[in-house]
Amino acid sequence: MNNKIGQEKKQVLNNNPISLKASTWKELETKGKFTKDDKLTFITDDMLIIGCDVGSETHYARAIDLRGRELSRNPFSFSNDSDGFQSAKKWALDLAARHQKKQIVLGLEPTGHYWFCLAAWMVSNGISVVQVNPYAVKQTKELEDNSQLKDDRKDPKLIANLVKDGNYGMPYLPEDVYAELRRLSRFKDQLSEDRIRAINRLHREMSIYFPEYKDAFGKIESAFALEVLKEAPFPEDILSIGADGLRDIWRRAGLKGRGYGRAGKIVDLASGSVGLVHGTQGGRKAVRWSAEELERLNKEIADTEEMLHIRCREIPSASNVLEIRGIGENILSGILSEMGDISRFDDAKEIQKMSGLSLVSSSSGKHRGDTKISRRGRKRLRYWLFQAARSSVAHADEFRALHIYYTTRKENPLKKMQSLIVIACKLLRIIYMLLRTRRSYDPSRMLGDIHRPAEKTSVA
């Protein structure tokens, strides 16, 4: 018996599991859009279906067949490293050989970023990888045992059953310039969050020791304010150096502008300050650190934005999109980093659904519920599309006219926010068309595509 299993295991090892499905998989790739029937067709009786619950350090897997019968007695746990991945592959191959399965498909729930390495490693080692929606796992957990229980033993089987029933999608990990765009965009977001924290720390300390700081400095993150905060942040420090000392600080920093005229006002406000006078040594250190951190973050954000702009220009036809007034390299790089390679989509509606901007309604019988956007999908893509809509309405005449039309038309006028959502979807279709066809942007053509109902004329 062991010799037979060993021979069948060698057969599975010698045949790349994904290559055995090459013809079917190629047909799906050619079609581009995966229907439910396509997904069900791909899952066959000779396939070992593995569900994997992804964790930060340890993953858990269970295996079933096409009829949902469990083939693994207990959940198989493996670590998030090369040895763990190798042990998971050996476990899968042993099961496939023991139960005469020629295909292996691994379904996983994309939890944060922990699934990236696992999916890439499995695909490179010949195992098909699909992913299920975490919301679907949450909604179906009570079908298994009529319990709200969620643990490492239950989740892998739920995932495997979702794959068996065709409720899965194809994972996408961006490559080349799109991978760089996404990583740089996320890094910029992290830096921006750190910058906000540094500003908030400055506001806290200054409101304790120099409550009049807003009238004195204006914007606390301005260059003039930061230079003073690094050397003389509190009233006693300002009074000790006087107005001439403040001007000297700004001159040494090479600052130019009208900020020099505020020196006298800053000294006057410092002389009448009601801030605390105890604990200033620790507060002064905190302010100086936050000011230096804010300057460092400003420089790092500027450098990252420059890298994003360079990478954005490498995308074919990106310059055509930049012809739209209001859409600059920051917004476009944000959209492209979340959207990825445009060629993997057959229609702009697929991207609209992925961004959570597709319309959904709740109706039953005579009840007609409100129609709203789903908000399910990539929230960062939705954010950047909305920013593109706001900016284009503010700077592009054609989109401003469209916004006015949507909000003032006699039949079904939209609220301002609704109009911006509609314009965001319109921009998405335009960006998709410009990138796919590599045409130049034509404002008149965009307005010509808007269907406006003819005004009803009254008959005398």
C-alpha positions as CSV (number, residue, x, y, z in Angstrom):
1,M,0.0,0.0,0.0
2,N,2.8,2.4,0.9
3,N,4.6,1.6,-2.4
4,K,1.4,2.4,-4.3
5,I,1.0,5.8,-2.6
6,G,4.7,6.5,-3.1
7,Q,4.3,5.9,-6.9
8,E,1.2,8.1,-7.1
9,K,3.0,10.8,-5.2
10,K,5.9,10.7,-7.6
11,Q,3.4,11.0,-10.5
12,V,1.9,14.1,-8.9
13,L,5.4,15.5,-8.3
14,N,6.5,14.9,-11.8
15,N,3.4,16.6,-13.2
16,N,3.0,20.3,-12.4
17,P,-0.5,20.4,-10.9
18,I,-1.4,23.6,-12.6
19,S,-0.1,22.5,-16.0
20,L,-2.6,19.5,-16.0
21,K,-5.3,22.2,-16.2
22,A,-3.4,24.3,-18.6
23,S,-6.0,24.1,-21.4
24,T,-8.9,25.0,-19.2
25,W,-6.9,27.7,-17.4
26,K,-5.8,29.2,-20.7
27,E,-9.4,29.5,-21.8
28,L,-10.3,31.3,-18.6
29,E,-7.4,33.7,-19.0
30,T,-8.3,34.4,-22.7
31,K,-11.9,35.2,-21.7
32,G,-10.6,37.5,-19.0
33,K,-13.9,37.6,-17.1
34,F,-14.5,34.6,-14.9
35,T,-18.2,33.7,-14.7
36,K,-19.6,31.4,-12.0
37,D,-19.9,28.6,-14.5
38,D,-16.3,29.0,-15.5
39,K,-15.2,28.7,-11.9
40,L,-17.4,25.6,-11.3
41,T,-16.0,24.1,-14.5
42,F,-12.4,24.5,-13.2
43,I,-13.2,22.6,-10.0
44,T,-13.3,18.9,-11.0
45,D,-13.7,15.5,-9.3
46,D,-9.9,14.8,-9.6
47,M,-9.0,17.9,-7.7
48,L,-7.8,18.2,-4.1
49,I,-9.4,21.4,-2.6
50,I,-7.5,23.0,0.2
51,G,-8.7,25.8,2.4
52,C,-6.1,27.9,4.2
53,D,-6.7,30.3,7.1
54,V,-3.8,32.7,6.9
55,G,-2.1,34.0,10.0
56,S,0.8,36.3,10.8
57,E,3.1,33.4,11.9
58,T,1.1,30.2,11.5
59,H,-1.3,29.1,8.7
60,Y,-3.9,26.3,9.1
61,A,-5.2,24.2,6.2
62,R,-7.9,21.5,5.6
63,A,-8.6,19.5,2.5
64,I,-11.9,18.3,0.9
65,D,-13.0,16.8,-2.3
66,L,-15.6,17.9,-4.8
67,R,-18.5,16.7,-2.7
68,G,-17.3,18.4,0.4
69,R,-16.0,15.3,2.2
70,E,-13.1,16.1,4.4
71,L,-9.9,14.3,3.4
72,S,-7.7,15.6,6.3
73,R,-8.5,14.3,9.8
74,N,-7.1,17.4,11.6
75,P,-6.2,20.9,10.5
76,F,-2.6,21.0,9.2
77,S,-0.6,23.9,10.7
78,F,2.6,25.3,9.1
79,S,4.8,28.2,9.7
80,N,5.1,31.3,7.5
81,D,8.6,30.5,6.1
82,S,10.2,28.3,3.6
83,D,10.2,25.1,5.8
84,G,6.6,25.6,6.5
85,F,5.7,26.1,2.9
86,Q,7.6,22.9,2.0
87,S,5.8,20.9,4.7
88,A,2.5,22.2,3.4
89,K,3.3,21.1,-0.1
90,K,4.4,17.7,1.0
91,W,1.2,17.3,3.1
92,A,-0.9,18.3,0.0
93,L,0.9,15.9,-2.3
94,D,0.6,13.0,0.2
95,L,-3.2,13.6,0.4
96,A,-3.5,13.9,-3.4
97,A,-1.7,10.6,-3.9
98,R,-3.6,8.8,-1.2
99,H,-7.0,9.8,-2.6
100,Q,-6.1,9.6,-6.3
101,K,-6.3,13.4,-6.9
102,K,-4.4,14.8,-9.9
103,Q,-5.1,18.4,-9.3
104,I,-4.4,20.7,-6.3
105,V,-6.1,24.1,-5.7
106,L,-5.4,26.2,-2.6
107,G,-8.1,28.7,-1.5
108,L,-7.2,31.3,1.0
109,E,-8.7,34.3,2.7
110,P,-6.6,37.4,1.9
111,T,-5.9,38.6,5.5
112,G,-3.9,41.8,5.4
113,H,-0.5,41.3,3.8
114,Y,0.3,37.9,5.3
115,W,-0.9,35.9,2.2
116,F,1.4,37.6,-0.3
117,C,4.5,35.3,0.2
118,L,2.4,32.1,0.6
119,A,0.4,32.7,-2.7
120,A,3.6,33.6,-4.7
121,W,5.4,30.6,-3.4
122,M,2.6,28.1,-4.1
123,V,2.1,29.4,-7.6
124,S,5.8,29.2,-8.3
125,N,5.7,25.6,-7.1
126,G,2.9,24.6,-9.4
127,I,-0.2,24.8,-7.1
128,S,-3.2,26.8,-8.2
129,V,-4.1,29.6,-5.8
130,V,-7.5,31.3,-5.5
131,Q,-8.9,33.6,-2.9
132,V,-12.3,34.0,-1.3
133,N,-13.9,37.1,0.0
134,P,-13.5,37.5,3.8
135,Y,-17.1,38.8,3.9
136,A,-18.3,35.6,2.4
137,V,-16.4,33.6,5.0
138,K,-18.1,35.7,7.7
139,Q,-21.5,35.3,6.2
140,T,-21.3,31.5,5.8
141,K,-19.7,30.5,9.1
142,E,-23.1,29.5,10.7
143,L,-23.9,27.2,7.8
144,E,-21.2,24.8,9.0
145,D,-22.5,24.1,12.5
146,N,-25.2,26.7,13.2
147,S,-22.7,28.5,15.5
148,Q,-21.0,31.9,15.4
149,L,-17.8,30.1,16.4
150,K,-14.7,31.3,14.4
151,D,-11.5,29.5,15.0
152,D,-8.5,28.0,13.1
153,R,-10.2,24.6,12.7
154,K,-13.5,25.9,11.3
155,D,-12.3,28.7,8.9
156,P,-10.1,26.5,6.6
157,K,-13.1,24.2,5.8
158,L,-15.4,27.2,5.2
159,I,-12.9,28.5,2.7
160,A,-12.5,25.1,1.0
161,N,-16.3,24.8,0.7
162,L,-16.5,28.3,-0.9
163,V,-13.9,27.3,-3.4
164,K,-15.8,24.0,-4.1
165,D,-19.0,26.0,-4.9
166,G,-17.2,28.4,-7.2
167,N,-17.3,31.4,-4.8
168,Y,-13.7,32.5,-5.4
169,G,-11.7,35.0,-7.4
170,M,-8.2,35.1,-8.9
171,P,-5.5,36.7,-6.7
172,Y,-3.6,39.6,-8.1
173,L,-0.1,40.6,-7.0
174,P,1.1,43.6,-9.0
175,E,4.4,43.3,-10.8
176,D,7.1,45.6,-12.2
177,V,6.1,49.3,-12.3
178,Y,2.7,48.6,-10.8
179,A,4.2,46.9,-7.8
180,E,6.6,49.9,-7.3
181,L,3.6,52.3,-7.6
182,R,1.6,50.4,-5.0
183,R,4.5,50.1,-2.5
184,L,5.5,53.8,-2.9
185,S,1.9,54.9,-2.6
186,R,1.4,52.9,0.6
187,F,4.6,54.3,2.0
188,K,3.6,57.8,1.3
189,D,0.3,57.2,3.1
190,Q,2.2,55.9,6.1
191,L,4.5,59.0,6.1
192,S,1.4,61.3,5.8
193,E,-0.1,59.6,8.9
194,D,3.1,60.0,10.8
195,R,3.2,63.7,9.8
196,I,-0.3,64.2,11.2
197,R,0.8,62.6,14.5
198,A,3.8,64.9,14.7
199,I,1.6,68.0,14.1
200,N,-0.9,66.8,16.7
201,R,2.0,66.4,19.3
202,L,3.1,69.9,18.6
203,H,-0.4,71.3,19.1
204,R,-0.7,69.5,22.4
205,E,2.6,70.7,23.8
206,M,2.2,74.3,22.6
207,S,-1.4,74.6,23.9
208,I,-0.1,73.8,27.4
209,Y,3.0,76.0,27.5
210,F,2.1,78.7,25.0
211,P,-1.7,78.8,24.4
212,E,-1.4,81.9,22.2
213,Y,0.8,80.1,19.7
214,K,-1.8,80.0,16.9
215,D,-2.0,83.8,16.9
216,A,1.8,84.0,17.1
217,F,2.8,81.6,14.4
218,G,-0.2,81.0,12.3
219,K,0.3,77.5,10.8
220,I,2.4,75.6,13.2
221,E,3.9,73.5,10.4
222,S,5.1,76.5,8.5
223,A,8.9,76.9,7.9
224,F,9.0,80.1,10.0
225,A,7.2,78.4,13.0
226,L,9.3,75.2,12.8
227,E,12.6,77.1,13.0
228,V,11.5,78.9,16.1
229,L,10.1,75.8,17.7
230,K,13.5,74.0,17.4
231,E,15.3,76.8,19.3
232,A,12.9,78.9,21.3
233,P,9.5,77.3,21.5
234,F,8.1,78.7,24.8
235,P,7.4,82.3,26.0
236,E,10.4,82.5,28.3
237,D,12.7,81.4,25.4
238,I,11.2,84.0,23.0
239,L,11.5,86.8,25.6
240,S,15.1,86.0,26.2
241,I,16.1,86.4,22.6
242,G,13.6,89.1,21.6
243,A,12.4,90.1,18.1
244,D,15.9,90.5,16.8
245,G,16.8,86.9,18.0
246,L,13.8,85.5,16.1
247,R,14.9,87.3,12.9
248,D,18.4,85.9,13.3
249,I,16.9,82.3,13.6
250,W,15.1,82.8,10.3
251,R,18.1,84.4,8.6
252,R,20.4,81.5,9.6
253,A,17.8,79.1,8.1
254,G,17.8,81.1,4.9
255,L,14.1,81.9,5.0
256,K,12.7,84.6,2.9
257,G,9.2,86.2,2.9
258,R,6.9,88.3,5.0
259,G,7.3,86.2,8.1
260,Y,9.9,88.6,9.5
261,G,7.2,91.1,10.2
262,R,5.6,88.8,12.7
263,A,8.6,88.9,15.1
264,G,7.3,91.8,17.2
265,K,3.8,90.3,17.5
266,I,5.3,86.9,18.7
267,V,7.2,88.7,21.4
268,D,4.1,90.7,22.5
269,L,2.0,87.5,22.8
270,A,4.8,85.7,24.7
271,S,5.0,88.5,27.2
272,G,1.4,88.1,28.1
273,S,1.1,84.3,27.8
274,V,-0.9,82.3,30.4
275,G,0.9,79.1,29.7
276,L,2.4,76.8,32.4
277,V,5.9,77.6,33.6
278,H,6.6,74.2,35.2
279,G,7.8,71.1,33.3
280,T,9.1,73.2,30.5
281,Q,12.3,71.3,30.1
282,G,10.5,68.1,29.2
283,G,8.0,70.0,27.1
284,R,10.8,71.8,25.2
285,K,12.5,68.5,24.4
286,A,9.2,67.1,23.1
287,V,8.5,70.2,20.9
288,R,12.0,70.2,19.5
289,W,11.8,66.5,18.6
290,S,8.4,66.8,17.0
291,A,9.5,69.9,14.9
292,E,12.6,68.0,13.7
293,E,10.5,64.9,12.9
294,L,8.0,67.0,11.0
295,E,10.8,68.5,8.8
296,R,12.2,65.1,8.1
297,L,8.8,63.8,7.2
298,N,8.2,66.7,4.9
299,K,11.4,66.0,3.0
300,E,10.7,62.2,2.9
301,I,7.2,62.8,1.5
302,A,8.5,65.1,-1.2
303,D,11.1,62.5,-2.2
304,T,8.5,59.8,-2.3
305,E,6.2,61.9,-4.4
306,E,8.9,62.5,-6.9
307,M,9.6,58.8,-7.2
308,L,5.9,58.2,-7.7
309,H,5.7,60.8,-10.4
310,I,8.7,59.2,-12.3
311,R,7.1,55.7,-12.0
312,C,3.7,57.1,-13.1
313,R,5.1,58.5,-16.3
314,E,6.4,55.0,-17.2
315,I,2.8,53.7,-17.6
316,P,1.8,53.8,-21.3
317,S,-0.7,56.6,-22.1
318,A,-0.5,58.0,-18.6
319,S,0.3,61.4,-20.2
320,N,-3.1,61.2,-21.9
321,V,-4.9,61.0,-18.6
322,L,-2.8,63.9,-17.2
323,E,-4.4,66.1,-19.9
324,I,-7.6,66.2,-17.8
325,R,-7.4,69.4,-15.8
326,G,-7.5,68.6,-12.1
327,I,-5.9,65.2,-12.3
328,G,-2.2,65.5,-11.5
329,E,0.5,62.9,-11.0
330,N,-0.4,62.5,-7.3
331,I,-4.0,61.5,-8.0
332,L,-3.2,59.4,-11.1
333,S,-0.4,57.5,-9.3
334,G,-2.8,56.8,-6.4
335,I,-5.4,55.4,-8.9
336,L,-3.0,53.3,-10.8
337,S,-1.3,51.9,-7.7
338,E,-4.6,50.6,-6.5
339,M,-6.0,49.5,-9.9
340,G,-2.9,47.8,-11.2
341,D,-2.5,46.7,-14.8
342,I,-5.5,47.9,-16.8
343,S,-5.2,45.1,-19.3
344,R,-6.6,42.5,-16.9
345,F,-10.0,44.1,-17.0
346,D,-12.5,43.6,-19.8
347,D,-14.7,46.6,-18.9
348,A,-14.6,49.6,-16.7
349,K,-17.5,48.3,-14.7
350,E,-15.2,45.6,-13.3
351,I,-13.0,48.3,-11.8
352,Q,-16.0,50.2,-10.6
353,K,-17.2,47.1,-8.7
354,M,-13.7,46.5,-7.3
355,S,-13.6,50.1,-6.0
356,G,-17.0,49.7,-4.2
357,L,-18.6,52.4,-6.4
358,S,-21.2,50.0,-8.0
359,L,-24.8,50.7,-7.2
360,V,-26.9,48.4,-5.0
361,S,-30.5,48.6,-3.9
362,S,-32.6,46.8,-1.3
363,S,-36.1,46.1,-2.7
364,S,-38.8,43.5,-1.8
365,G,-42.3,43.3,-3.1
366,K,-43.8,46.8,-3.2
367,H,-40.9,48.2,-1.1
368,R,-38.3,50.1,-3.0
369,G,-35.2,50.9,-1.0
370,D,-32.7,53.5,-1.6
371,T,-30.0,53.0,-4.2
372,K,-26.4,53.5,-2.9
373,I,-22.9,52.5,-3.6
374,S,-21.8,49.2,-2.2
375,R,-18.6,50.4,-0.5
376,R,-17.1,46.9,-0.9
377,G,-13.7,46.7,-2.5
378,R,-10.5,48.7,-2.5
379,K,-11.3,51.8,-0.4
380,R,-8.1,53.5,-1.4
381,L,-9.1,53.3,-5.0
382,R,-12.5,54.7,-4.1
383,Y,-10.8,57.5,-2.2
384,W,-8.5,58.5,-5.1
385,L,-11.4,58.4,-7.6
386,F,-13.4,60.7,-5.4
387,Q,-10.4,63.1,-5.1
388,A,-10.1,63.0,-8.8
389,A,-13.8,64.0,-9.1
390,R,-13.5,66.9,-6.6
391,S,-10.4,68.2,-8.3
392,S,-11.7,68.0,-11.8
393,V,-14.9,69.8,-10.9
394,A,-12.8,72.5,-9.3
395,H,-10.4,73.0,-12.2
396,A,-12.0,71.6,-15.4
397,D,-14.8,73.6,-17.1
398,E,-16.4,70.5,-18.6
399,F,-16.7,68.6,-15.4
400,R,-17.9,71.8,-13.5
401,A,-20.6,72.1,-16.1
402,L,-21.5,68.5,-15.7
403,H,-21.7,68.8,-11.9
404,I,-24.0,71.8,-12.3
405,Y,-26.2,69.9,-14.7
406,Y,-26.5,66.9,-12.3
407,T,-27.4,69.0,-9.3
408,T,-29.8,71.4,-11.0
409,R,-31.7,69.3,-13.6
410,K,-35.5,69.3,-13.3
411,E,-35.9,65.6,-13.3
412,N,-34.1,63.6,-10.5
413,P,-31.6,66.3,-9.5
414,L,-28.7,64.9,-7.5
415,K,-27.2,66.0,-4.2
416,K,-23.7,67.4,-4.4
417,M,-22.1,64.2,-3.0
418,Q,-24.2,62.0,-5.3
419,S,-23.1,64.1,-8.3
420,L,-19.4,63.7,-7.3
421,I,-19.8,59.9,-7.1
422,V,-21.4,59.9,-10.6
423,I,-18.5,62.0,-11.9
424,A,-16.0,59.7,-10.2
425,C,-17.5,56.8,-12.1
426,K,-17.4,58.8,-15.3
427,L,-13.8,59.6,-14.8
428,L,-13.0,56.0,-14.2
429,R,-14.5,55.1,-17.6
430,I,-12.6,57.9,-19.2
431,I,-9.3,56.8,-17.6
432,Y,-10.0,53.2,-18.7
433,M,-10.6,54.3,-22.3
434,L,-7.6,56.5,-22.5
435,L,-5.3,53.8,-21.1
436,R,-6.7,51.0,-23.3
437,T,-7.0,52.9,-26.6
438,R,-4.1,55.4,-26.0
439,R,-6.2,58.2,-27.4
440,S,-5.9,61.8,-26.4
441,Y,-8.4,63.3,-24.0
442,D,-11.2,65.3,-25.8
443,P,-13.5,67.4,-23.4
444,S,-16.1,68.0,-26.1
445,R,-16.5,64.2,-26.7
446,M,-16.9,63.6,-23.0
447,L,-19.8,66.1,-22.8
448,G,-21.3,64.7,-26.0
449,D,-21.6,61.3,-24.4
450,I,-24.0,62.7,-21.7
451,H,-27.6,61.8,-22.6
452,R,-29.9,64.6,-21.5
453,P,-33.6,64.1,-21.7
454,A,-35.4,66.5,-24.0
455,E,-37.4,69.3,-22.3
456,K,-41.1,68.7,-22.4
457,T,-43.0,71.5,-24.2
458,S,-46.5,72.3,-23.2
459,V,-49.2,72.4,-25.9
460,A,-51.3,75.5,-26.0
